[in-house]
């Protein structure tokens, strides 16, 4: 999941929902999360290509199975 800012509370609700609804309630197996904060400004174009998150996402995807 990406976000423009990188505050400690940015992903709090999304992570909570993921843990409760998808893992605990539905029963999906948790394979981890990649929380990509600081990926740009809400008024400009995304800046994720200036971070290491795309490479991290690629490597994470290769290790899913």
C-alpha positions as MATLAB code, in Angstrom:
seq = 'XXXXXXXXXXXXXXXXXXXXXXXXXXXXXXXXXXXXXXXXXXXXXXXXXXXXXXXXXXXXXXXXX';
ca = [
       0.000    0.000    0.000;
       1.309    3.453   -0.850;
       0.811    6.802    0.805;
       1.918   10.342    0.119;
       3.014   10.922    3.706;
       5.038    8.853    6.117;
       3.495    9.611    9.509;
       3.334    6.771   12.051;
      -0.475    6.715   11.922;
      -0.802    6.713    8.127;
      -1.373    2.972    7.721;
      -2.937    2.261   11.112;
      -6.538    1.800    9.926;
      -5.603   -0.152    6.788;
      -3.382   -2.563    8.732;
      -6.055   -3.003   11.393;
      -8.702   -3.826    8.762;
      -6.346   -6.224    6.980;
      -5.548   -8.085   10.209;
      -9.146   -8.242   11.426;
     -11.179   -8.789    8.280;
      -8.888  -10.614    5.886;
      -6.687  -12.630    8.218;
      -8.819  -13.262   11.298;
     -12.362  -13.236    9.892;
     -11.992  -14.599    6.361;
      -8.985  -16.732    7.221;
      -6.477  -15.638    4.598;
      -2.888  -16.568    5.379;
      -0.799  -13.504    6.157;
       2.217  -13.368    3.860;
       3.303   -9.921    5.048;
       2.810   -6.309    4.101;
       4.731   -3.640    2.287;
       3.713   -0.207    3.497;
       5.218    2.427    1.227;
       4.951    5.812    2.865;
       6.417    9.066    1.618;
       5.698    8.384   -2.037;
       4.773   11.880   -3.101;
       2.543   14.846   -2.553;
      -1.241   14.679   -2.681;
      -1.235   17.633   -5.105;
       1.480   16.409   -7.449;
       2.381   13.309   -9.346;
       3.462   10.207   -7.419;
       7.141    9.971   -6.512;
       7.394    6.251   -5.777;
      10.028    5.797   -8.462;
      12.377    7.882   -6.293;
      12.094    5.365   -3.444;
      13.214    1.753   -3.033;
       9.623    0.516   -2.646;
       9.174   -0.755   -6.215;
      12.190   -3.034   -5.845;
      10.972   -4.135   -2.412;
       7.539   -4.953   -3.864;
       9.117   -6.982   -6.654;
      11.247   -8.970   -4.213;
       8.264   -9.439   -1.873;
       6.201  -10.787   -4.762;
       8.879  -13.322   -5.676;
       8.813  -14.694   -2.108;
       5.006  -15.044   -1.750;
       4.999  -18.785   -2.450;
];
